[in-house]
Amino acid sequence: MSEDKISMNHGAGGEVMANLIASTILDNITKKSVNGGISLDALDDGASIPIGEDYELVLTTDGHTIDPLFFPGGDIGRISAAGTINDVSVMGARPLAISNAIIMQEGFPIEDLDRIIKSLNEACEEVDVAVITGDTKVMPQDKLEGIVMVTTGLGIAKKGEVVRDSTLEVGDKIIVTGSLGDHGMSLMSFREGFGFETDLKSDVAPMWNIIKKALEIGGVTAMKDPTRGGFANAINEMASKSGVGVVLEQEAIPIKEEVHAVSEMLGIDPFEVANEGKVVMGVKADKAEAILEAIKNEKYGENAAIIGEVVEGDYVVVNTPIGGERILEAPIADPVPRVC
Amino acid sequence: MSEDKISMNHGAGGEVMANLIASTILDNITKKSVNGGISLDALDDGASIPIGEDYELVLTTDGHTIDPLFFPGGDIGRISAAGTINDVSVMGARPLAISNAIIMQEGFPIEDLDRIIKSLNEACEEVDVAVITGDTKVMPQDKLEGIVMVTTGLGIAKKGEVVRDSTLEVGDKIIVTGSLGDHGMSLMSFREGFGFETDLKSDVAPMWNIIKKALEIGGVTAMKDPTRGGFANAINEMASKSGVGVVLEQEAIPIKEEVHAVSEMLGIDPFEVANEGKVVMGVKADKAEAILEAIKNEKYGENAAIIGEVVEGDYVVVNTPIGGERILEAPIADPVPRVC
């Protein structure tokens, strides 16, 4: 792997990717924000643009290169819609609309395209989001295998109510809206051929209805969706950008039995794989119980839990059930299954 | 070519593509507009969302799959920025910001990525557009060759001032902002190895400064940028969506000598290939001269011309210099060079 070529790790959401983005993207762009809104430099889930006196728009984009295209619990259509809706939602903005660019190979089955678009639509319907514009390109089959979709989301918040991933405050409680690792672990077990032995499914889902309830209660200080790099990446990014530490109670963190089982089979940490229907929230301590209750009453929220709190410090620490503690670090690269 | 597989023509911008989009995209999406704005169904260059009392947002997206990545006059970076900026601009909206999703193969040269992003930035700088958010994905080299970029543009207009491609009115004059066919013909001659014999370059450029001048004068009734399918596709789409005919004077339509020459070598109609730095406008007859004058004084506008007018009818007709007339039809598929 030469230093001057792109490697798979440059797209893995870790430090290698962050360095590439800093040197080839951020350094080359002159204008990175509009009207004092959230800038490209923030590398948040999206950016924002204040409009007029009352509103702040949120714009976010995501390229979807899923393998396989169809998997237990979802497909590239559902993930394209939910992923972008969630990126807008964790910024505290009501998702209004998405655009959808499709790039597919010559020879792609039209039946599969139809199924993918139906699935994308279902996820949008759940949270009343419109698909207002798109683009379709076809590439020769020796240049692209399968289909790639890029969805861009547009949302709106009242001015000053946009939520960042960098604004955790000491004393905040940390909430996760459900069990961690479902998407990544189910996808990997499916790929490795263990799919038939487990009921494990991707959690891919639009999170706006849950987030809306939390925002209505108030006291949400920071949010992020733990996709690439998993929960380990999300919580570390939130902590380091906020200049705080986090202490988590391992026993409080919801992880499904099947995820534990697959995790041991594959030798992969469930904290390091993507979730596609979960939110990590920092909330004011005095609102934590009310927010938790509201989330639990929503679809996709039944396994929500308060899993720790924000402290002064530089690390994310997990207290283990037997009284020990370990530092939870952000993964450097995508996990690779340790199977023969 | 079986009917149930995607073919290259499904991405070529013609009728085959329109049918695919109608059956697999439009029919499958439930909510296609927000707040009564321009809908996905309109298949305009973008969609719009009215916000508050005063504004209308324009959102547009475009996937760029260029071969080769670098060509005379530009590269995939410049085309990604300009293409999206132009789609927003022809809707009569001031382009504010773009998002940029990059999908590239493992092994892609970082130096090329750097050059591409610098080039994207230059086009944005020309019209003061910000790059506020993005995404980077890497695919294995057996799944993708090269790089694909999807840019989404966000623009803003005063409420009621958005311009459509379907609102030509009988009596309007048709203006093109410069010579037709430069991009497609230069790209094709470069691909066929004739690049060294000609000075022909792509026209790829952001058009906002020109469009802004025309909008300031007033009387612009409809606009479109003649990209995929070329001028022939753009003018036919404008006419048929508006329910009018168009009569053009062939001698008035600006086409460069080199484009004519390459056109004859390759056996391709210059009206059927993409332009990346041109606008087709319908304007009120009494404003046409003033708008033309303003455009000619702007960068990229020196060859602008009034080329015809809108009439009652169903066809786009071209009057030839020898007194004949021919119907200009929209191309059904991408042109293929007739060279051995």
Chai-1 contact restraints between the chains, C-beta under 6 A:
chainA,res_idxA,chainB,res_idxB,connection_type,confidence,min_distance_angstrom,max_distance_angstrom,comment,restraint_id
A,D4,B,I110,contact,1.0,0.0,6.0,A-B,restraint_1
A,K5,B,G107,contact,1.0,0.0,6.0,A-B,restraint_2
A,I6,B,M104,contact,1.0,0.0,6.0,A-B,restraint_3
A,I6,B,F108,contact,1.0,0.0,6.0,A-B,restraint_4
A,I6,B,V138,contact,1.0,0.0,6.0,A-B,restraint_5
A,M8,B,E106,contact,1.0,0.0,6.0,A-B,restraint_6
A,M8,B,V138,contact,1.0,0.0,6.0,A-B,restraint_7
A,H10,B,V138,contact,1.0,0.0,6.0,A-B,restraint_8
A,G11,B,T136,contact,1.0,0.0,6.0,A-B,restraint_9
A,G11,B,K137,contact,1.0,0.0,6.0,A-B,restraint_10
A,G11,B,V138,contact,1.0,0.0,6.0,A-B,restraint_11
A,T24,B,L113,contact,1.0,0.0,6.0,A-B,restraint_12
A,T24,B,D114,contact,1.0,0.0,6.0,A-B,restraint_13
A,T24,B,I117,contact,1.0,0.0,6.0,A-B,restraint_14
A,I25,B,I117,contact,1.0,0.0,6.0,A-B,restraint_15
A,N28,B,I117,contact,1.0,0.0,6.0,A-B,restraint_16
A,N28,B,K118,contact,1.0,0.0,6.0,A-B,restraint_17
A,N28,B,N121,contact,1.0,0.0,6.0,A-B,restraint_18
A,I29,B,N121,contact,1.0,0.0,6.0,A-B,restraint_19
A,I29,B,V131,contact,1.0,0.0,6.0,A-B,restraint_20
A,T30,B,N121,contact,1.0,0.0,6.0,A-B,restraint_21
A,T30,B,E125,contact,1.0,0.0,6.0,A-B,restraint_22
A,K31,B,A130,contact,1.0,0.0,6.0,A-B,restraint_23
A,K32,B,A130,contact,1.0,0.0,6.0,A-B,restraint_24
A,S33,B,A130,contact,1.0,0.0,6.0,A-B,restraint_25
A,V34,B,L96,contact,1.0,0.0,6.0,A-B,restraint_26
A,V34,B,A97,contact,1.0,0.0,6.0,A-B,restraint_27
A,V34,B,A130,contact,1.0,0.0,6.0,A-B,restraint_28
A,L40,B,V131,contact,1.0,0.0,6.0,A-B,restraint_29
A,L40,B,I132,contact,1.0,0.0,6.0,A-B,restraint_30
A,G46,B,T133,contact,1.0,0.0,6.0,A-B,restraint_31
A,A47,B,I132,contact,1.0,0.0,6.0,A-B,restraint_32
A,A47,B,T133,contact,1.0,0.0,6.0,A-B,restraint_33
A,G52,B,G52,contact,1.0,0.0,6.0,A-B,restraint_34
A,L59,B,S99,contact,1.0,0.0,6.0,A-B,restraint_35
A,L59,B,T133,contact,1.0,0.0,6.0,A-B,restraint_36
A,L59,B,L154,contact,1.0,0.0,6.0,A-B,restraint_37
A,T60,B,T133,contact,1.0,0.0,6.0,A-B,restraint_38
A,T61,B,S99,contact,1.0,0.0,6.0,A-B,restraint_39
A,T61,B,A101,contact,1.0,0.0,6.0,A-B,restraint_40
A,T61,B,T133,contact,1.0,0.0,6.0,A-B,restraint_41
A,T61,B,D135,contact,1.0,0.0,6.0,A-B,restraint_42
A,T61,B,T152,contact,1.0,0.0,6.0,A-B,restraint_43
A,D62,B,D135,contact,1.0,0.0,6.0,A-B,restraint_44
A,G63,B,A101,contact,1.0,0.0,6.0,A-B,restraint_45
A,G63,B,I103,contact,1.0,0.0,6.0,A-B,restraint_46
A,G63,B,D135,contact,1.0,0.0,6.0,A-B,restraint_47
A,G63,B,K137,contact,1.0,0.0,6.0,A-B,restraint_48
A,T65,B,K137,contact,1.0,0.0,6.0,A-B,restraint_49
A,T65,B,M139,contact,1.0,0.0,6.0,A-B,restraint_50
A,L96,B,V34,contact,1.0,0.0,6.0,A-B,restraint_51
A,A97,B,V34,contact,1.0,0.0,6.0,A-B,restraint_52
A,S99,B,L59,contact,1.0,0.0,6.0,A-B,restraint_53
A,S99,B,T61,contact,1.0,0.0,6.0,A-B,restraint_54
A,S99,B,T152,contact,1.0,0.0,6.0,A-B,restraint_55
A,A101,B,T61,contact,1.0,0.0,6.0,A-B,restraint_56
A,A101,B,G63,contact,1.0,0.0,6.0,A-B,restraint_57
A,A101,B,V150,contact,1.0,0.0,6.0,A-B,restraint_58
A,I103,B,G63,contact,1.0,0.0,6.0,A-B,restraint_59
A,I103,B,V148,contact,1.0,0.0,6.0,A-B,restraint_60
A,M104,B,I6,contact,1.0,0.0,6.0,A-B,restraint_61
A,E106,B,M8,contact,1.0,0.0,6.0,A-B,restraint_62
A,G107,B,K5,contact,1.0,0.0,6.0,A-B,restraint_63
A,F108,B,I6,contact,1.0,0.0,6.0,A-B,restraint_64
A,I110,B,D4,contact,1.0,0.0,6.0,A-B,restraint_65
A,L113,B,T24,contact,1.0,0.0,6.0,A-B,restraint_66
A,D114,B,T24,contact,1.0,0.0,6.0,A-B,restraint_67
A,I117,B,T24,contact,1.0,0.0,6.0,A-B,restraint_68
A,I117,B,I25,contact,1.0,0.0,6.0,A-B,restraint_69
A,I117,B,N28,contact,1.0,0.0,6.0,A-B,restraint_70
A,K118,B,N28,contact,1.0,0.0,6.0,A-B,restraint_71
A,N121,B,N28,contact,1.0,0.0,6.0,A-B,restraint_72
A,N121,B,I29,contact,1.0,0.0,6.0,A-B,restraint_73
A,N121,B,T30,contact,1.0,0.0,6.0,A-B,restraint_74
A,E125,B,T30,contact,1.0,0.0,6.0,A-B,restraint_75
A,A130,B,K31,contact,1.0,0.0,6.0,A-B,restraint_76
A,A130,B,K32,contact,1.0,0.0,6.0,A-B,restraint_77
A,A130,B,S33,contact,1.0,0.0,6.0,A-B,restraint_78
A,A130,B,V34,contact,1.0,0.0,6.0,A-B,restraint_79
A,V131,B,I29,contact,1.0,0.0,6.0,A-B,restraint_80
A,V131,B,L40,contact,1.0,0.0,6.0,A-B,restraint_81
A,I132,B,L40,contact,1.0,0.0,6.0,A-B,restraint_82
A,I132,B,A47,contact,1.0,0.0,6.0,A-B,restraint_83
A,T133,B,G46,contact,1.0,0.0,6.0,A-B,restraint_84
A,T133,B,A47,contact,1.0,0.0,6.0,A-B,restraint_85
A,T133,B,L59,contact,1.0,0.0,6.0,A-B,restraint_86
A,T133,B,T60,contact,1.0,0.0,6.0,A-B,restraint_87
A,T133,B,T61,contact,1.0,0.0,6.0,A-B,restraint_88
A,D135,B,T61,contact,1.0,0.0,6.0,A-B,restraint_89
A,D135,B,D62,contact,1.0,0.0,6.0,A-B,restraint_90
A,D135,B,G63,contact,1.0,0.0,6.0,A-B,restraint_91
A,T136,B,G11,contact,1.0,0.0,6.0,A-B,restraint_92
A,K137,B,G11,contact,1.0,0.0,6.0,A-B,restraint_93
A,K137,B,G63,contact,1.0,0.0,6.0,A-B,restraint_94
A,K137,B,T65,contact,1.0,0.0,6.0,A-B,restraint_95
A,V138,B,I6,contact,1.0,0.0,6.0,A-B,restraint_96
A,V138,B,M8,contact,1.0,0.0,6.0,A-B,restraint_97
A,V138,B,H10,contact,1.0,0.0,6.0,A-B,restraint_98
A,V138,B,G11,contact,1.0,0.0,6.0,A-B,restraint_99
A,M139,B,T65,contact,1.0,0.0,6.0,A-B,restraint_100
A,K143,B,E145,contact,1.0,0.0,6.0,A-B,restraint_101
A,L144,B,L144,contact,1.0,0.0,6.0,A-B,restraint_102
A,E145,B,K143,contact,1.0,0.0,6.0,A-B,restraint_103
A,V148,B,I103,contact,1.0,0.0,6.0,A-B,restraint_104
A,V150,B,A101,contact,1.0,0.0,6.0,A-B,restraint_105
A,V150,B,V150,contact,1.0,0.0,6.0,A-B,restraint_106
A,T152,B,T61,contact,1.0,0.0,6.0,A-B,restraint_107
A,T152,B,S99,contact,1.0,0.0,6.0,A-B,restraint_108
A,T152,B,T152,contact,1.0,0.0,6.0,A-B,restraint_109
A,L154,B,L59,contact,1.0,0.0,6.0,A-B,restraint_110
